[in-house]
Amino acid sequence: METGPRLPTMNDLPSTHERAVRDVLARHADTPGALLPVLHDIQDALGFVPPAALPAIAAALDLSRAEVHGVLGYYPDFRSTPPAPHRLRVCRAEACRAMGGQALLDHARQRLGCDNAGRSANGAVDVEAVYCLGLCACSPALMLDGQLHARVDAPRLDALVDGLHDPLPEPEAHA
C-alpha cells in the first residue's frame, strides 16, 4: 500500500539530508502550492537546498524540475550550497551607498579574500550585498550573523571580523 508519490532516489545526498528532505515533503504532502514552504523548511533543516533533492521535490509536488530550479534561483535567500559558518550582509541601498556602503562591501571582500561567489578565502564567511537593512538613518549598515551594525566604517568592519571565532586570513600588506 503506497502512502504517497514514489520519490526519485537522492543518491548524492547523505542519509541525514535525504531523511530531512523526505520528512519535509511528507509534512507538506497535502498542502496546495507548497513549493515555497517546502524550500524554506528544507533550508531551515539543512542550511541550504541540495540540488540533488530537486527531482524528489518536483515529483512530490507534481512540478517540473525546471519549475523548482527556477523558484530556487529566483529568490536570493535560497542557497544551493552549504553556508559558511558566518554571514556578512552589507547594505547597498541608496542611503548606505551614499555613505560609503559600496566601499565597505569592497573592503570586506578584499579583507576576507572573497571569491566571485562571496565566500572568504578560508571558507568561514559568506559576504553578500543586500538592498536595505532598514537602518537608512544610520548608514552604512551591515548585518553579521543576524546582528545589525550601523555607521560602520572599514576599521569597525575589521574589528567585527577579527572578533569572529573562526580563523580569518591576514589582511594583505599594501605596498
GROMACS elastic network, one bead per residue, 0.5 to 0.9 nm:
[ bonds ]
;  ai    aj funct       b0    kb
    2     5     6  0.75754   500
    2     6     6  0.80750   500
    3     6     6  0.87270   500
    4     7     6  0.86150   500
    4    26     6  0.81018   500
    4    29     6  0.76549   500
    4    60     6  0.81497   500
    5    29     6  0.89621   500
    5    59     6  0.73576   500
    5    60     6  0.60309   500
    5    61     6  0.89872   500
    6    56     6  0.87378   500
    6    59     6  0.78842   500
    6    60     6  0.77959   500
    7    10     6  0.87472   500
    7    22     6  0.86573   500
    7    55     6  0.80330   500
    7    56     6  0.51942   500
    7    57     6  0.81172   500
    7    59     6  0.61942   500
    7    60     6  0.65235   500
    8    53     6  0.87943   500
    8    55     6  0.64779   500
    8    56     6  0.52344   500
    8    57     6  0.89868   500
    8    59     6  0.74419   500
    9    12     6  0.86819   500
    9    18     6  0.87392   500
    9    53     6  0.86248   500
    9    55     6  0.85086   500
    9    56     6  0.72688   500
   10    13     6  0.56617   500
   10    14     6  0.85628   500
   10    15     6  0.87366   500
   10    18     6  0.64508   500
   10    52     6  0.59676   500
   10    53     6  0.61273   500
   10    55     6  0.82534   500
   10    56     6  0.74062   500
   11    14     6  0.78332   500
   11    15     6  0.85957   500
   11    18     6  0.84953   500
   11    52     6  0.78226   500
   12    52     6  0.61371   500
   12    53     6  0.87206   500
   13    16     6  0.80047   500
   13    17     6  0.60199   500
   13    18     6  0.59365   500
   13    50     6  0.78153   500
   13    52     6  0.66429   500
   13    53     6  0.77961   500
   14    17     6  0.53427   500
   14    18     6  0.63316   500
   14    19     6  0.87043   500
   15    19     6  0.60283   500
   15    20     6  0.85465   500
   16    19     6  0.51324   500
   16    20     6  0.62279   500
   16    21     6  0.87343   500
   17    20     6  0.50608   500
   17    21     6  0.62220   500
   17    22     6  0.86001   500
   17    42     6  0.89643   500
   17    45     6  0.85825   500
   17    46     6  0.69524   500
   17    50     6  0.84535   500
   17    53     6  0.89404   500
   18    21     6  0.51593   500
   18    22     6  0.61328   500
   18    23     6  0.85368   500
   18    53     6  0.76562   500
   19    22     6  0.50976   500
   19    23     6  0.60314   500
   19    24     6  0.86231   500
   20    23     6  0.50999   500
   20    24     6  0.62426   500
   20    25     6  0.86364   500
   20    42     6  0.70397   500
   20    45     6  0.68359   500
   20    46     6  0.77006   500
   21    24     6  0.52143   500
   21    25     6  0.61862   500
   21    26     6  0.86003   500
   21    38     6  0.86463   500
   21    41     6  0.86711   500
   21    42     6  0.60662   500
   21    45     6  0.84963   500
   21    46     6  0.88441   500
   21    49     6  0.89240   500
   21    53     6  0.71832   500
   21    56     6  0.84818   500
   21    57     6  0.81434   500
   22    25     6  0.50715   500
   22    26     6  0.60677   500
   22    27     6  0.86425   500
   22    56     6  0.83954   500
   22    57     6  0.88089   500
   23    26     6  0.51017   500
   23    27     6  0.62656   500
   23    28     6  0.88111   500
   24    27     6  0.51513   500
   24    28     6  0.64352   500
   24    29     6  0.86056   500
   24    38     6  0.63387   500
   24    39     6  0.88759   500
   24    41     6  0.65096   500
   24    42     6  0.65431   500
   24    45     6  0.88752   500
   25    28     6  0.52426   500
   25    29     6  0.58909   500
   25    38     6  0.66754   500
   25    42     6  0.88794   500
   25    56     6  0.86940   500
   25    57     6  0.71391   500
   25    60     6  0.67982   500
   25    61     6  0.83359   500
   26    29     6  0.50403   500
   26    30     6  0.84319   500
   26    60     6  0.86724   500
   27    30     6  0.79041   500
   27    31     6  0.83993   500
   27    38     6  0.87832   500
   28    31     6  0.51156   500
   28    32     6  0.83441   500
   28    34     6  0.63879   500
   28    35     6  0.89242   500
   28    37     6  0.80027   500
   28    38     6  0.69489   500
   28    61     6  0.88702   500
   29    32     6  0.84504   500
   29    34     6  0.82065   500
   29    60     6  0.72859   500
   29    61     6  0.76051   500
   30    34     6  0.84784   500
   31    34     6  0.54845   500
   32    35     6  0.86726   500
   32    61     6  0.86833   500
   33    36     6  0.76519   500
   33    37     6  0.84512   500
   33    61     6  0.81886   500
   34    37     6  0.54002   500
   34    38     6  0.59024   500
   34    39     6  0.85672   500
   34    61     6  0.72934   500
   35    38     6  0.51086   500
   35    39     6  0.61458   500
   35    40     6  0.85940   500
   35    57     6  0.80921   500
   35    58     6  0.87184   500
   35    61     6  0.71742   500
   35    68     6  0.74822   500
   35    71     6  0.83672   500
   36    39     6  0.51464   500
   36    40     6  0.60939   500
   36    41     6  0.85240   500
   36    71     6  0.80464   500
   36    72     6  0.87561   500
   37    40     6  0.50925   500
   37    41     6  0.60112   500
   37    42     6  0.85374   500
   38    41     6  0.51645   500
   38    42     6  0.61115   500
   38    43     6  0.85155   500
   38    57     6  0.80820   500
   39    42     6  0.52169   500
   39    43     6  0.61044   500
   39    44     6  0.84865   500
   39    48     6  0.87616   500
   39    49     6  0.67364   500
   39    57     6  0.86992   500
   39    72     6  0.76549   500
   39    78     6  0.77657   500
   40    43     6  0.51483   500
   40    44     6  0.59990   500
   40    45     6  0.85795   500
   40    48     6  0.89257   500
   40    49     6  0.85066   500
   40    78     6  0.77583   500
   41    45     6  0.61213   500
   41    46     6  0.85875   500
   42    45     6  0.50845   500
   42    46     6  0.60121   500
   42    47     6  0.76059   500
   42    48     6  0.69925   500
   42    49     6  0.60353   500
   42    50     6  0.87138   500
   43    46     6  0.51830   500
   43    49     6  0.53213   500
   43    50     6  0.86760   500
   43    78     6  0.72794   500
   43    79     6  0.75158   500
   43    80     6  0.89347   500
   44    47     6  0.55938   500
   44    48     6  0.74540   500
   45    48     6  0.80215   500
   46    49     6  0.71669   500
   46    50     6  0.85214   500
   46    82     6  0.79373   500
   47    79     6  0.76766   500
   47    81     6  0.83536   500
   47    82     6  0.61216   500
   47    83     6  0.63861   500
   48    78     6  0.68409   500
   48    80     6  0.54255   500
   48    81     6  0.58258   500
   48    82     6  0.54766   500
   48    83     6  0.69872   500
   49    52     6  0.85869   500
   49    53     6  0.72705   500
   49    54     6  0.81948   500
   49    72     6  0.82081   500
   49    78     6  0.71946   500
   49    79     6  0.59843   500
   49    81     6  0.71421   500
   49    82     6  0.82552   500
   50    53     6  0.54573   500
   50    54     6  0.72877   500
   50    79     6  0.82311   500
   50    80     6  0.54179   500
   50    81     6  0.66534   500
   50    82     6  0.82034   500
   51    54     6  0.54651   500
   51    55     6  0.83574   500
   51    69     6  0.84063   500
   51    80     6  0.61710   500
   51    81     6  0.82378   500
   52    55     6  0.69993   500
   52    56     6  0.82104   500
   53    56     6  0.54487   500
   53    57     6  0.62149   500
   53    58     6  0.86870   500
   54    57     6  0.50175   500
   54    58     6  0.60183   500
   54    59     6  0.85256   500
   54    65     6  0.62454   500
   54    68     6  0.66723   500
   54    69     6  0.71340   500
   55    58     6  0.51103   500
   55    59     6  0.61182   500
   55    60     6  0.85693   500
   55    64     6  0.81149   500
   55    65     6  0.58103   500
   55    68     6  0.85615   500
   56    59     6  0.51006   500
   56    60     6  0.60255   500
   56    61     6  0.85473   500
   56    65     6  0.87974   500
   57    60     6  0.52162   500
   57    61     6  0.61927   500
   57    62     6  0.83648   500
   57    63     6  0.80531   500
   57    65     6  0.80309   500
   57    68     6  0.74873   500
   58    61     6  0.53271   500
   58    62     6  0.57518   500
   58    64     6  0.55026   500
   58    65     6  0.53630   500
   58    66     6  0.85860   500
   58    67     6  0.78603   500
   58    68     6  0.62620   500
   59    62     6  0.50304   500
   59    63     6  0.63103   500
   59    64     6  0.75012   500
   59    65     6  0.81553   500
   60    63     6  0.78163   500
   61    64     6  0.87938   500
   63    66     6  0.81727   500
   63    67     6  0.63548   500
   63    68     6  0.70502   500
   64    67     6  0.52162   500
   64    68     6  0.66285   500
   64    69     6  0.86745   500
   65    68     6  0.51661   500
   65    69     6  0.59957   500
   65    70     6  0.83797   500
   66    69     6  0.50075   500
   66    70     6  0.58326   500
   66    71     6  0.85900   500
   67    70     6  0.50513   500
   67    71     6  0.63385   500
   67    72     6  0.86198   500
   68    71     6  0.53372   500
   68    72     6  0.61668   500
   68    73     6  0.86101   500
   69    72     6  0.50322   500
   69    73     6  0.60470   500
   69    74     6  0.84427   500
   70    73     6  0.52020   500
   70    74     6  0.59532   500
   70    75     6  0.88888   500
   71    74     6  0.50330   500
   71    75     6  0.65118   500
   72    75     6  0.60439   500
   72    76     6  0.81135   500
   72    77     6  0.88512   500
   72    78     6  0.60139   500
   72    79     6  0.77020   500
   72    80     6  0.79310   500
   73    76     6  0.69231   500
   73    78     6  0.73227   500
   73    79     6  0.83656   500
   73    80     6  0.85897   500
   74    78     6  0.84375   500
   75    78     6  0.59435   500
   76    79     6  0.75857   500
   79    82     6  0.72556   500
   79    83     6  0.75898   500
   80    83     6  0.88852   500
   83    86     6  0.78699   500
   83    87     6  0.80379   500
   83   124     6  0.89516   500
   83   125     6  0.84264   500
   83   126     6  0.71851   500
   84    87     6  0.68804   500
   84   119     6  0.74590   500
   84   120     6  0.86532   500
   84   123     6  0.60303   500
   84   124     6  0.51883   500
   84   125     6  0.53006   500
   84   126     6  0.57172   500
   85   123     6  0.80758   500
   85   124     6  0.54508   500
   85   125     6  0.62820   500
   85   126     6  0.80425   500
   85   145     6  0.87212   500
   85   166     6  0.80989   500
   86   124     6  0.59979   500
   86   126     6  0.62778   500
   86   127     6  0.86886   500
   86   144     6  0.73178   500
   86   145     6  0.57946   500
   86   164     6  0.81727   500
   86   166     6  0.86279   500
   87   124     6  0.85758   500
   87   125     6  0.55627   500
   87   127     6  0.61925   500
   87   128     6  0.77059   500
   87   143     6  0.78730   500
   87   144     6  0.57625   500
   87   145     6  0.51674   500
   87   146     6  0.78267   500
   88   108     6  0.87131   500
   88   125     6  0.68140   500
   88   126     6  0.60256   500
   88   128     6  0.62326   500
   88   129     6  0.86321   500
   88   142     6  0.70958   500
   88   143     6  0.57788   500
   88   145     6  0.64989   500
   88   146     6  0.84878   500
   89   105     6  0.86455   500
   89   126     6  0.81739   500
   89   127     6  0.58667   500
   89   129     6  0.57519   500
   89   130     6  0.61655   500
   89   133     6  0.88444   500
   89   141     6  0.87777   500
   89   142     6  0.54890   500
   89   143     6  0.50129   500
   89   144     6  0.63744   500
   89   145     6  0.84786   500
   89   146     6  0.88717   500
   90    96     6  0.89616   500
   90   101     6  0.70728   500
   90   102     6  0.83264   500
   90   104     6  0.75550   500
   90   105     6  0.59481   500
   90   108     6  0.86975   500
   90   127     6  0.75359   500
   90   128     6  0.62333   500
   90   129     6  0.50777   500
   90   130     6  0.59103   500
   90   131     6  0.83679   500
   90   132     6  0.87960   500
   90   133     6  0.84466   500
   90   140     6  0.81892   500
   90   141     6  0.64359   500
   90   143     6  0.65000   500
   90   144     6  0.86053   500
   91    94     6  0.88915   500
   91    95     6  0.89874   500
   91    96     6  0.61553   500
   91    97     6  0.76641   500
   91   101     6  0.62404   500
   91   102     6  0.80957   500
   91   105     6  0.80781   500
   91   128     6  0.86153   500
   91   129     6  0.59442   500
   91   131     6  0.55176   500
   91   132     6  0.55461   500
   91   133     6  0.62812   500
   91   139     6  0.84843   500
   91   140     6  0.69222   500
   91   141     6  0.57612   500
   91   142     6  0.57590   500
   91   143     6  0.82635   500
   92    95     6  0.79965   500
   92    96     6  0.57545   500
   92    97     6  0.53041   500
   92    98     6  0.89885   500
   92   100     6  0.89170   500
   92   101     6  0.56524   500
   92   102     6  0.62027   500
   92   105     6  0.81847   500
   92   129     6  0.62350   500
   92   130     6  0.58793   500
   92   131     6  0.52396   500
   92   132     6  0.68219   500
   92   140     6  0.83436   500
   92   141     6  0.87327   500
   93    96     6  0.55723   500
   93    97     6  0.58701   500
   93    98     6  0.85472   500
   93   101     6  0.81056   500
   93   130     6  0.74763   500
   93   132     6  0.52854   500
   93   133     6  0.84512   500
   93   136     6  0.83439   500
   94    97     6  0.50612   500
   94    98     6  0.60897   500
   94    99     6  0.86954   500
   94   101     6  0.88931   500
   94   131     6  0.84079   500
   94   132     6  0.84280   500
   94   136     6  0.83647   500
   95    98     6  0.51845   500
   95    99     6  0.64307   500
   95   100     6  0.89153   500
   95   101     6  0.83595   500
   95   132     6  0.88669   500
   95   135     6  0.88424   500
   95   136     6  0.55135   500
   95   137     6  0.76262   500
   95   138     6  0.87679   500
   95   139     6  0.64003   500
   95   140     6  0.73994   500
   96    99     6  0.50769   500
   96   100     6  0.62613   500
   96   102     6  0.78851   500
   96   132     6  0.82580   500
   96   135     6  0.85008   500
   96   136     6  0.65195   500
   96   137     6  0.88107   500
   96   138     6  0.82697   500
   96   141     6  0.65706   500
   97   100     6  0.52429   500
   97   102     6  0.56464   500
   97   103     6  0.82529   500
   97   139     6  0.82772   500
   97   140     6  0.71767   500
   98   101     6  0.70787   500
   98   102     6  0.85818   500
   98   139     6  0.84731   500
   98   140     6  0.82773   500
   99   102     6  0.86324   500
   99   139     6  0.61508   500
   99   140     6  0.57122   500
   99   151     6  0.87388   500
  100   103     6  0.52657   500
  100   104     6  0.61524   500
  100   105     6  0.86943   500
  100   139     6  0.81902   500
  100   140     6  0.63017   500
  100   153     6  0.81001   500
  101   105     6  0.61561   500
  101   106     6  0.85886   500
  101   139     6  0.76257   500
  101   140     6  0.51724   500
  101   141     6  0.73183   500
  101   142     6  0.87267   500
  101   152     6  0.87032   500
  101   153     6  0.87604   500
  102   105     6  0.50253   500
  102   106     6  0.61319   500
  102   107     6  0.84878   500
  102   129     6  0.87915   500
  102   140     6  0.89828   500
  103   107     6  0.60094   500
  103   108     6  0.85488   500
  103   154     6  0.85744   500
  104   108     6  0.61282   500
  104   109     6  0.86536   500
  104   140     6  0.79725   500
  104   152     6  0.79978   500
  104   153     6  0.66832   500
  104   154     6  0.61977   500
  104   157     6  0.79854   500
  105   108     6  0.50745   500
  105   109     6  0.62514   500
  105   110     6  0.85938   500
  105   127     6  0.81579   500
  105   128     6  0.82492   500
  105   129     6  0.71762   500
  106   109     6  0.52017   500
  106   110     6  0.61222   500
  106   111     6  0.84395   500
  107   110     6  0.51012   500
  107   111     6  0.57985   500
  107   112     6  0.83797   500
  107   154     6  0.67767   500
  107   157     6  0.86678   500
  108   111     6  0.50814   500
  108   112     6  0.60193   500
  108   113     6  0.82800   500
  108   114     6  0.82999   500
  108   127     6  0.74949   500
  108   154     6  0.79501   500
  108   157     6  0.73812   500
  108   158     6  0.80315   500
  108   161     6  0.88436   500
  109   112     6  0.53305   500
  109   113     6  0.58172   500
  109   114     6  0.50337   500
  109   115     6  0.81238   500
  109   118     6  0.70702   500
  109   119     6  0.85640   500
  109   120     6  0.74730   500
  109   127     6  0.68981   500
  110   113     6  0.50150   500
  110   114     6  0.65383   500
  110   171     6  0.81317   500
  110   172     6  0.85534   500
  111   114     6  0.79916   500
  111   120     6  0.87940   500
  111   158     6  0.78843   500
  111   169     6  0.80490   500
  111   170     6  0.78965   500
  111   171     6  0.54532   500
  111   172     6  0.74734   500
  112   119     6  0.83161   500
  112   120     6  0.50914   500
  112   121     6  0.63527   500
  112   122     6  0.82314   500
  112   125     6  0.78795   500
  112   127     6  0.87444   500
  112   161     6  0.86755   500
  112   168     6  0.71597   500
  112   169     6  0.64986   500
  112   170     6  0.81510   500
  112   171     6  0.73632   500
  113   118     6  0.88475   500
  113   119     6  0.81121   500
  113   120     6  0.54165   500
  113   122     6  0.82828   500
  113   169     6  0.75880   500
  113   171     6  0.82791   500
  113   172     6  0.88982   500
  114   117     6  0.74855   500
  114   118     6  0.51258   500
  114   119     6  0.50450   500
  114   121     6  0.55381   500
  114   122     6  0.88114   500
  114   123     6  0.87770   500
  114   125     6  0.86217   500
  114   126     6  0.82059   500
  114   127     6  0.76406   500
  115   118     6  0.53345   500
  115   119     6  0.55738   500
  115   120     6  0.65521   500
  115   121     6  0.69171   500
  116   119     6  0.75533   500
  117   126     6  0.82760   500
  117   127     6  0.83892   500
  117   128     6  0.87360   500
  118   125     6  0.81929   500
  118   126     6  0.55661   500
  118   128     6  0.63721   500
  119   122     6  0.80350   500
  119   123     6  0.58231   500
  119   124     6  0.75326   500
  119   125     6  0.58605   500
  119   127     6  0.62553   500
  119   128     6  0.89035   500
  120   123     6  0.50367   500
  120   124     6  0.61587   500
  120   125     6  0.52179   500
  120   126     6  0.62703   500
  120   127     6  0.74123   500
  120   168     6  0.82984   500
  120   169     6  0.85012   500
  121   124     6  0.78248   500
  121   125     6  0.84562   500
  121   168     6  0.82074   500
  121   169     6  0.71084   500
  122   125     6  0.78503   500
  122   167     6  0.79350   500
  122   168     6  0.65774   500
  122   169     6  0.67882   500
  123   126     6  0.76020   500
  123   168     6  0.88891   500
  124   166     6  0.64049   500
  124   167     6  0.76552   500
  124   168     6  0.72372   500
  125   166     6  0.89152   500
  125   168     6  0.86660   500
  130   133     6  0.74702   500
  130   142     6  0.88207   500
  132   135     6  0.75604   500
  132   136     6  0.77088   500
  132   141     6  0.86648   500
  133   136     6  0.76700   500
  133   141     6  0.70747   500
  133   142     6  0.72979   500
  133   143     6  0.77506   500
  133   148     6  0.80133   500
  134   137     6  0.84719   500
  134   141     6  0.86263   500
  135   138     6  0.53487   500
  135   139     6  0.62344   500
  135   140     6  0.79623   500
  135   141     6  0.64103   500
  135   142     6  0.89212   500
  135   148     6  0.85924   500
  135   149     6  0.87254   500
  135   150     6  0.68370   500
  136   139     6  0.53311   500
  136   140     6  0.75411   500
  136   141     6  0.77608   500
  136   150     6  0.89201   500
  137   140     6  0.87263   500
  137   150     6  0.88815   500
  138   141     6  0.68779   500
  138   149     6  0.89553   500
  138   150     6  0.53326   500
  138   151     6  0.53455   500
  138   152     6  0.87720   500
  139   142     6  0.86723   500
  139   150     6  0.58728   500
  139   152     6  0.73067   500
  140   149     6  0.86509   500
  140   150     6  0.61696   500
  140   151     6  0.50817   500
  140   152     6  0.57029   500
  140   153     6  0.76234   500
  141   148     6  0.72614   500
  141   149     6  0.56605   500
  141   151     6  0.59330   500
  141   152     6  0.60112   500
  142   147     6  0.82984   500
  142   148     6  0.59549   500
  142   149     6  0.53840   500
  142   150     6  0.66915   500
  142   151     6  0.87399   500
  142   152     6  0.73746   500
  142   157     6  0.89041   500
  143   146     6  0.57314   500
  143   147     6  0.52459   500
  143   149     6  0.59888   500
  143   150     6  0.87729   500
  144   147     6  0.52428   500
  144   148     6  0.66102   500
  144   149     6  0.76675   500
  144   160     6  0.81884   500
  144   161     6  0.87428   500
  145   148     6  0.85303   500
  149   152     6  0.66930   500
  151   156     6  0.89443   500
  152   155     6  0.81441   500
  152   156     6  0.58196   500
  152   157     6  0.63760   500
  153   156     6  0.53634   500
  153   157     6  0.61352   500
  153   158     6  0.86630   500
  154   157     6  0.50174   500
  154   158     6  0.61173   500
  154   159     6  0.86453   500
  155   158     6  0.50222   500
  155   159     6  0.62567   500
  155   160     6  0.87194   500
  156   160     6  0.62213   500
  156   161     6  0.85975   500
  157   160     6  0.50817   500
  157   161     6  0.61426   500
  157   162     6  0.84650   500
  158   161     6  0.50943   500
  158   162     6  0.59327   500
  158   163     6  0.85394   500
  159   163     6  0.61978   500
  160   163     6  0.51759   500
  160   164     6  0.69359   500
  161   164     6  0.55063   500
  161   168     6  0.79331   500
  162   165     6  0.82458   500
  162   167     6  0.84217   500
  162   168     6  0.74417   500
  163   166     6  0.88390   500
  164   167     6  0.74653   500
  164   168     6  0.81278   500
  165   168     6  0.87924   500
  168   171     6  0.89072   500
  169   172     6  0.86949   500
  170   173     6  0.88291   500
